[in-house]
Amino acid sequence: IPLNFTFTSYIAVNSTSNVRYLSALPSEEDPVTNLVVSNYFDSNSFFEVHFLDRNNCKIKNTEGEVTRYLTYDYINSKLIMLTGSDIISPNDLNTFQ
């Protein structure tokens, strides 16, 4: 994969039994984006996967002019969306390998 390569895709979860899709739903309360899992995908189900290098990527969703990044909340053991940037920084929570 070339450096700084980006593509758009859906994210399937629990794909070993029933295929379900991750969706980012806009919220009335900024800066919150609600993540839900459903058995269908629509325009809220697409995410940009941005490869920073050969090992690291960020998964992002844009609502209007606000970009939020998929992040794993280690305290509550769940996926959440946070604002961030396309660079890797110390203590970065939204970079996946």
Contacts in CASP RR format, 6 or more apart in sequence:
PFRMAT RR
TARGET T0000
AUTHOR 0000-0000-0000
METHOD contacts of the structure
MODEL  1
IPLNFTFTSYIAVNSTSNVRYLSALPSEEDPVTNLVVSNYFDSNSFFEVH
FLDRNNCKIKNTEGEVTRYLTYDYINSKLIMLTGSDIISPNDLNTFQ
1 51 0 8 1.000
1 54 0 8 1.000
2 51 0 8 1.000
3 51 0 8 1.000
3 52 0 8 1.000
3 53 0 8 1.000
3 54 0 8 1.000
4 50 0 8 1.000
4 51 0 8 1.000
4 52 0 8 1.000
5 50 0 8 1.000
5 51 0 8 1.000
6 48 0 8 1.000
6 49 0 8 1.000
6 50 0 8 1.000
6 51 0 8 1.000
7 48 0 8 1.000
7 49 0 8 1.000
8 46 0 8 1.000
8 47 0 8 1.000
8 48 0 8 1.000
8 49 0 8 1.000
9 46 0 8 1.000
9 47 0 8 1.000
9 49 0 8 1.000
10 21 0 8 1.000
10 22 0 8 1.000
10 41 0 8 1.000
10 45 0 8 1.000
10 46 0 8 1.000
10 47 0 8 1.000
11 21 0 8 1.000
11 22 0 8 1.000
11 45 0 8 1.000
11 47 0 8 1.000
11 59 0 8 1.000
12 19 0 8 1.000
12 20 0 8 1.000
12 21 0 8 1.000
12 22 0 8 1.000
13 20 0 8 1.000
13 21 0 8 1.000
13 22 0 8 1.000
13 37 0 8 1.000
14 20 0 8 1.000
14 37 0 8 1.000
18 39 0 8 1.000
19 39 0 8 1.000
20 37 0 8 1.000
20 38 0 8 1.000
20 39 0 8 1.000
21 37 0 8 1.000
21 38 0 8 1.000
21 39 0 8 1.000
21 40 0 8 1.000
21 41 0 8 1.000
21 45 0 8 1.000
22 35 0 8 1.000
22 36 0 8 1.000
22 37 0 8 1.000
22 45 0 8 1.000
22 47 0 8 1.000
22 79 0 8 1.000
23 35 0 8 1.000
23 36 0 8 1.000
23 37 0 8 1.000
23 38 0 8 1.000
23 41 0 8 1.000
23 42 0 8 1.000
23 44 0 8 1.000
23 45 0 8 1.000
24 33 0 8 1.000
24 34 0 8 1.000
24 35 0 8 1.000
24 44 0 8 1.000
24 45 0 8 1.000
24 47 0 8 1.000
24 61 0 8 1.000
24 63 0 8 1.000
24 68 0 8 1.000
24 81 0 8 1.000
25 33 0 8 1.000
25 34 0 8 1.000
25 35 0 8 1.000
25 36 0 8 1.000
25 44 0 8 1.000
26 33 0 8 1.000
26 34 0 8 1.000
26 44 0 8 1.000
26 63 0 8 1.000
27 33 0 8 1.000
27 34 0 8 1.000
30 66 0 8 1.000
31 66 0 8 1.000
31 68 0 8 1.000
31 83 0 8 1.000
32 81 0 8 1.000
33 61 0 8 1.000
33 63 0 8 1.000
33 68 0 8 1.000
33 81 0 8 1.000
35 70 0 8 1.000
35 79 0 8 1.000
35 80 0 8 1.000
35 81 0 8 1.000
38 45 0 8 1.000
46 61 0 8 1.000
47 59 0 8 1.000
47 60 0 8 1.000
47 61 0 8 1.000
47 70 0 8 1.000
48 59 0 8 1.000
48 60 0 8 1.000
48 61 0 8 1.000
48 62 0 8 1.000
49 57 0 8 1.000
49 58 0 8 1.000
49 59 0 8 1.000
50 57 0 8 1.000
50 58 0 8 1.000
50 59 0 8 1.000
50 60 0 8 1.000
50 86 0 8 1.000
51 57 0 8 1.000
52 58 0 8 1.000
52 86 0 8 1.000
52 87 0 8 1.000
52 88 0 8 1.000
52 95 0 8 1.000
55 97 0 8 1.000
56 88 0 8 1.000
56 95 0 8 1.000
56 96 0 8 1.000
56 97 0 8 1.000
57 95 0 8 1.000
57 96 0 8 1.000
57 97 0 8 1.000
58 69 0 8 1.000
58 70 0 8 1.000
58 86 0 8 1.000
58 94 0 8 1.000
58 95 0 8 1.000
58 96 0 8 1.000
59 69 0 8 1.000
59 70 0 8 1.000
59 94 0 8 1.000
59 96 0 8 1.000
60 67 0 8 1.000
60 68 0 8 1.000
60 69 0 8 1.000
60 70 0 8 1.000
60 86 0 8 1.000
61 67 0 8 1.000
61 68 0 8 1.000
61 69 0 8 1.000
61 70 0 8 1.000
61 81 0 8 1.000
62 68 0 8 1.000
66 83 0 8 1.000
67 83 0 8 1.000
67 84 0 8 1.000
68 81 0 8 1.000
68 82 0 8 1.000
68 83 0 8 1.000
68 84 0 8 1.000
69 81 0 8 1.000
69 82 0 8 1.000
69 83 0 8 1.000
69 84 0 8 1.000
69 94 0 8 1.000
70 79 0 8 1.000
70 80 0 8 1.000
70 81 0 8 1.000
70 94 0 8 1.000
70 96 0 8 1.000
71 79 0 8 1.000
71 80 0 8 1.000
71 81 0 8 1.000
71 82 0 8 1.000
71 93 0 8 1.000
71 94 0 8 1.000
72 78 0 8 1.000
72 79 0 8 1.000
72 80 0 8 1.000
72 93 0 8 1.000
73 79 0 8 1.000
73 80 0 8 1.000
82 93 0 8 1.000
82 94 0 8 1.000
84 94 0 8 1.000
88 95 0 8 1.000
END
